[in-house]
Amino acid sequence: MPEKKFEVGHCPSCGAERADVVAEHKEEYRSPDFDAMTYYQVLECRGCGTHYFKSNSSNSEDFHYYYDDEVGSDVREYTETINYWPPAAKRKPPEWTDEIKFEDRILGSLFDDVYTALSNNLGVLAAIGMRTVFDRASELLKIDPAMTFQDKLRELKAGDHITEKEKVVLGALIDAGSAAAHRGWQPKPKQLDAMMTILEAFLHRAFLLEDIGAELGKGVPKRQPKGENKKPT
């Protein structure tokens, strides 16, 4: 049995970079003034077995020079454009994502859409999506959807769904989403990561933490009153 060809990849499921080539195809274009080449590959992750697609393109007009110490002069290096489909995940969803879907199908779908936007480098859509997820979550917590965002935050605080500190950070998240939606703001990756951290913490506390605590309490033995376990003399 022939040995499988190894290829560096980026698994969209587990993030592993080691993969086997299942199938590949090369397209070339050559002319006196311009050359181009694209490799297409179907890869199988060596970690989890997921199959995904990789393309690697280069052309004779896209290059740069770097100094090679071994050669002792500048060397031309062609720029490679690598794409994956499905795209490699920019942020891994938390393990409890499926539990959010059980709470509400629409909320779970919106939550998934945000991760899809992040993985496809759609920062503006991701920021707007986070604000929409907050909107749906607050509605599930019995907050009037017709209220302004600031009123929703006040009602969430009054209902003990969030703390004062959480009210402040969620306000920053909403402002960021509004800036993306109405003022053309394009958040940077670190800003998107901070926004997602805030949103994940809110959803986990609002919908899952109480049940987690209740389940833990069932397995913890109750403290016995003093003297109750003493043997009679």
C-alpha positions in Angstrom: 0.0 0.0 0.0 1.6 3.3 -1.0 2.5 5.8 1.7 0.1 8.8 2.0 1.5 12.1 1.0 1.9 14.6 3.9 0.8 18.2 3.6 0.7 21.1 6.0 -2.9 22.2 6.6 -5.2 23.8 9.1 -8.1 21.6 10.2 -11.4 23.6 10.6 -12.6 21.2 13.3 -9.6 20.6 15.6 -7.0 23.0 14.3 -4.3 20.3 13.7 -1.8 21.2 11.0 -0.8 17.7 9.9 -2.9 16.2 7.1 -2.8 13.6 4.4 -3.5 14.4 0.7 -6.6 12.5 -0.5 -6.7 14.1 -3.9 -5.0 16.9 -5.8 -5.1 18.8 -9.0 -2.7 21.4 -10.6 -3.7 24.2 -13.0 -1.1 26.2 -14.9 -1.1 29.2 -17.1 2.0 30.2 -19.1 2.7 33.0 -21.6 5.7 35.0 -22.6 4.9 37.7 -20.1 3.0 36.0 -17.3 2.9 32.6 -15.5 0.5 31.4 -12.8 -0.1 28.2 -11.0 -2.7 26.9 -8.5 -2.6 23.6 -6.6 -6.0 22.2 -5.4 -6.0 19.6 -2.6 -8.5 17.6 -0.6 -6.9 16.9 2.8 -7.7 14.5 5.6 -6.8 15.7 9.1 -4.4 13.4 10.9 -5.9 14.4 14.2 -9.7 14.0 13.9 -10.1 12.7 10.3 -12.0 15.7 9.0 -11.8 16.3 5.2 -11.3 19.8 3.9 -10.1 21.7 0.9 -6.8 23.7 0.3 -5.7 25.9 -2.6 -2.2 27.4 -3.1 -1.7 30.0 -5.8 1.3 32.0 -7.1 2.2 34.0 -10.1 5.2 35.5 -11.8 4.2 39.1 -10.9 3.8 38.6 -7.1 7.2 38.3 -5.5 9.7 39.9 -3.1 13.4 39.7 -2.5 15.2 38.6 0.7 18.9 38.2 1.5 20.1 34.6 1.6 23.2 34.2 3.8 24.2 30.9 2.1 24.0 32.3 -1.4 25.4 35.7 -0.4 22.9 37.8 -2.4 19.3 38.7 -2.7 16.9 35.9 -3.7 13.5 36.2 -5.4 10.7 34.5 -3.5 7.2 34.1 -5.0 4.2 35.0 -2.8 1.9 32.1 -2.1 -1.8 32.7 -1.5 -3.3 29.9 0.6 -7.0 29.4 1.2 -9.0 26.7 3.1 -12.6 25.6 2.9 -14.2 25.4 5.3 -12.0 28.2 6.6 -9.9 27.5 9.6 -11.7 28.6 12.8 -10.4 31.9 14.1 -11.9 31.2 17.6 -13.0 27.8 18.8 -16.6 27.8 20.2 -16.9 26.8 23.9 -17.8 23.2 24.8 -21.2 24.4 26.0 -22.3 25.8 22.6 -24.8 23.0 22.0 -26.5 23.6 25.3 -27.3 27.2 24.2 -29.1 25.6 21.2 -31.2 23.5 23.6 -32.2 26.7 25.4 -33.4 28.4 22.2 -32.9 27.3 18.5 -32.7 30.9 17.2 -30.2 32.0 19.8 -28.0 29.0 19.1 -28.2 29.6 15.3 -27.2 33.3 15.8 -24.4 32.3 18.1 -23.0 29.9 15.4 -23.3 32.6 12.7 -21.0 34.8 14.7 -18.3 32.2 14.8 -18.8 31.6 11.0 -18.3 35.3 10.4 -15.2 35.4 12.5 -13.7 32.4 10.6 -14.4 34.1 7.3 -12.7 37.4 8.4 -16.1 39.2 8.3 -15.3 41.4 11.3 -18.1 44.0 10.8 -20.8 41.3 10.4 -19.4 39.4 13.4 -19.6 42.6 15.6 -23.2 43.2 14.4 -24.0 39.6 15.0 -22.8 39.8 18.6 -25.2 42.7 19.3 -28.0 40.6 17.7 -27.2 37.7 20.0 -27.4 39.9 23.0 -30.7 41.2 21.8 -32.2 37.7 21.5 -30.7 36.6 24.8 -32.2 39.6 26.6 -35.6 38.8 25.1 -35.4 35.3 26.4 -34.7 36.8 29.8 -38.1 38.5 29.6 -36.7 42.0 28.6 -39.0 44.0 26.3 -37.4 43.8 22.8 -38.8 47.3 22.1 -36.5 48.9 24.8 -33.3 50.7 23.9 -30.1 48.8 24.6 -29.3 51.0 27.6 -32.8 50.3 29.1 -32.3 46.6 28.5 -29.0 46.7 30.4 -30.7 48.5 33.3 -33.5 45.9 33.3 -31.0 43.0 33.2 -29.2 44.6 36.2 -32.5 45.1 38.1 -33.5 41.5 37.5 -30.1 40.2 38.9 -29.2 38.7 35.5 -26.0 40.7 35.4 -23.8 42.6 37.9 -22.8 46.3 37.7 -19.4 45.3 36.2 -21.1 43.1 33.6 -23.5 46.0 32.8 -20.4 48.1 31.9 -18.6 45.6 29.8 -21.9 44.6 28.0 -22.4 48.3 27.3 -19.0 48.4 25.6 -20.0 45.3 23.5 -23.2 47.0 22.4 -21.5 50.2 21.5 -19.0 48.4 19.4 -21.7 46.5 17.6 -23.6 49.7 17.0 -20.5 51.4 15.6 -20.0 48.6 13.2 -23.7 48.7 12.1 -24.1 52.4 11.8 -20.7 54.1 11.6 -18.7 51.8 9.4 -16.3 50.8 12.2 -14.1 47.8 11.3 -13.0 46.1 14.5 -9.5 44.6 14.7 -9.0 40.9 15.6 -8.0 41.7 19.2 -11.2 43.8 19.6 -13.4 41.1 18.2 -11.8 38.6 20.5 -12.5 40.9 23.5 -16.1 41.3 22.4 -16.6 37.5 22.0 -15.1 36.9 25.5 -17.7 39.3 26.9 -20.6 37.7 25.0 -19.6 34.2 25.9 -19.4 35.1 29.6 -22.8 36.7 29.5 -24.5 33.7 27.8 -22.8 31.2 30.1 -23.9 33.0 33.3 -27.4 33.9 32.1 -28.4 30.5 30.8 -26.1 27.7 32.1 -24.4 28.7 35.4 -27.5 28.2 37.6 -28.1 24.7 36.3 -24.4 23.8 36.6 -24.5 24.9 40.3 -27.7 23.0 41.0 -26.2 19.8 39.5 -23.1 20.2 41.5 -25.1 20.7 44.7 -26.8 17.3 44.2 -23.6 15.5 44.5 -22.1 17.3 47.5 -22.8 15.7 50.9 -24.6 17.9 53.4 -22.9 19.0 56.5 -24.1 17.1 59.6 -25.0 19.0 62.8 -22.4 18.7 65.5 -22.8 15.7 67.7 -25.2 13.9 65.4 -22.7 11.2 64.4 -21.3 10.6 67.9 -21.6 7.0 69.1 -23.6 6.5 72.4 -21.4 5.8 75.4 
